């Protein structure tokens, strides 16, 4: 791993995700998940595929829950919402006929994510994932093995945080 210290006192590291070299700037005193590796997926599906997509993510979650601890999985979340027609207008709640899923997996290092991809066929969701992603009207964006550059956990904040449970 190559490392340099720029004038702004941030540390620049080079990671190797999917054999691609990417530079990322991390604070010298990281907070939250900064410095860990994430795979971030935005999957948008037509509403007719919502139940099927939910079921696929249920299988994915169960697979992660039972296998990924030793692989360095730190966090896993999926957020879901109807796609907004005018996302920059908070007063306008008009939606399209699509559902947006934002999936965020955080690993201690790139090796955990590589293990995830090497073993993913065992999760019994990949064929459905590929079919859903490639269906007419659906779209997919993925950040592969990206370094987390900004993060806060409750312990990092200057105010109390309450969780819904």
C-alpha positions in Angstrom: 0.0 0.0 0.0 1.3 3.4 -1.0 0.9 6.4 1.4 1.7 10.1 1.2 0.9 13.0 3.5 -0.5 16.1 1.6 -0.2 19.6 2.9 -3.8 19.5 4.3 -2.7 16.9 6.9 -5.0 14.3 5.4 -3.6 10.9 4.6 -3.9 9.6 1.0 -4.1 5.8 0.6 -4.4 3.7 -2.5 -6.7 0.7 -2.3 -7.1 -2.2 -4.6 -10.7 -3.0 -5.3 -11.4 -5.3 -8.2 -7.8 -4.7 -9.4 -8.5 -1.0 -9.8 -6.4 1.5 -8.0 -8.3 4.4 -6.5 -7.0 7.3 -4.3 -9.0 8.4 -1.4 -8.4 11.0 1.2 -8.9 10.0 4.8 -8.6 12.2 7.9 -5.5 11.4 10.1 -8.0 10.9 13.0 -10.8 8.8 11.4 -14.3 8.8 12.8 -17.0 6.2 12.4 -16.3 3.8 9.6 -13.7 6.0 7.9 -10.8 3.9 6.4 -12.9 0.8 6.0 -14.1 -0.6 2.7 -17.7 -0.4 1.4 -19.7 -1.7 -1.5 -22.6 0.6 -2.2 -25.4 -0.4 -4.5 -28.3 1.6 -5.8 -30.9 -0.7 -7.4 -34.0 0.8 -8.9 -36.8 -1.6 -9.9 -40.2 -1.3 -11.4 -42.9 -1.6 -8.7 -44.1 -4.9 -10.2 -40.8 -6.4 -9.0 -40.9 -5.0 -5.5 -42.0 -8.2 -3.7 -39.6 -10.3 -5.6 -36.7 -7.9 -4.9 -37.6 -7.8 -1.2 -37.5 -11.6 -1.1 -34.1 -11.6 -2.8 -32.7 -9.1 -0.3 -34.1 -11.2 2.5 -32.1 -14.2 1.3 -29.0 -12.0 0.9 -29.3 -10.7 4.4 -29.7 -14.2 5.8 -26.6 -15.3 4.0 -24.6 -12.4 5.3 -25.9 -12.9 8.8 -24.7 -16.6 8.9 -21.4 -16.3 7.1 -19.8 -12.8 7.0 -18.7 -12.3 10.6 -15.3 -14.0 9.9 -15.0 -12.1 6.6 -15.0 -8.8 8.4 -18.5 -7.5 7.7 -19.0 -4.5 10.0 -22.3 -3.1 8.9 -25.1 -3.9 6.5 -28.1 -1.7 5.6 -30.8 -1.5 3.0 -33.0 1.6 2.6 -36.0 1.5 0.4 -38.3 4.2 -1.0 -40.5 5.0 -3.9 -38.5 6.9 -6.5 -39.4 10.6 -6.4 -40.1 12.5 -9.6 -38.6 15.7 -8.2 -36.0 14.6 -5.6 -34.6 18.1 -5.1 -38.0 19.5 -4.2 -38.9 18.5 -0.6 -42.4 19.8 -1.0 -43.2 17.5 -4.0 -43.9 13.9 -3.0 -44.8 12.8 -6.6 -43.4 9.3 -7.3 -42.6 7.2 -10.3 -43.6 3.6 -10.8 -40.2 2.5 -9.4 -38.7 1.5 -6.1 -35.2 2.6 -5.1 -33.1 0.3 -2.9 -29.8 1.6 -1.4 -27.6 -1.2 -0.1 -24.5 -0.5 2.0 -22.1 -3.1 3.2 -19.0 -2.2 5.2 -16.0 -4.5 5.6 -12.8 -4.1 7.7 -10.7 -4.5 4.5 -10.9 -5.5 0.9 -10.2 -9.1 1.6 -13.7 -9.5 3.2 -15.4 -8.0 0.1 -13.3 -10.3 -2.1 -14.4 -13.3 0.0 -18.0 -12.1 -0.4 -17.7 -12.1 -4.2 -15.8 -15.4 -4.3 -18.6 -17.1 -2.2 -21.7 -15.3 -3.4 -23.1 -18.2 -5.3 -23.6 -19.9 -2.0 -26.0 -17.2 -0.9 -28.9 -18.4 -3.2 -29.7 -14.9 -4.4 -27.2 -14.1 -7.3 -29.3 -15.5 -10.2 -32.3 -13.5 -9.0 -30.1 -10.4 -8.4 -28.8 -10.5 -12.0 -32.2 -11.1 -13.5 -33.7 -8.3 -11.5 -30.9 -5.9 -12.3 -31.1 -6.6 -16.0 -34.9 -6.5 -16.3 -36.6 -3.9 -18.5 -37.1 -0.6 -16.6 -34.6 -1.4 -13.8 -31.2 0.2 -13.2 -28.1 -0.5 -11.1 -25.2 1.6 -9.9 -22.4 0.0 -7.8 -19.4 1.4 -6.0 -17.0 -1.5 -5.7 -14.6 -1.7 -2.7 -14.7 2.0 -2.1 -12.8 3.5 0.8 -15.1 5.2 3.3 -14.0 8.9 3.5 -16.8 10.4 5.7 -18.6 8.7 8.5 -20.1 9.4 11.9 -21.3 7.1 14.6 -23.3 8.2 17.6 -20.1 8.3 19.7 -18.6 10.8 17.2 -21.4 13.3 17.5 -21.7 16.3 19.8 -25.3 15.5 20.7 -27.2 12.5 21.9 -28.6 10.1 19.3 -31.6 7.8 19.9 -32.2 4.7 17.8 -35.6 3.4 16.7 -35.8 -0.3 17.7 
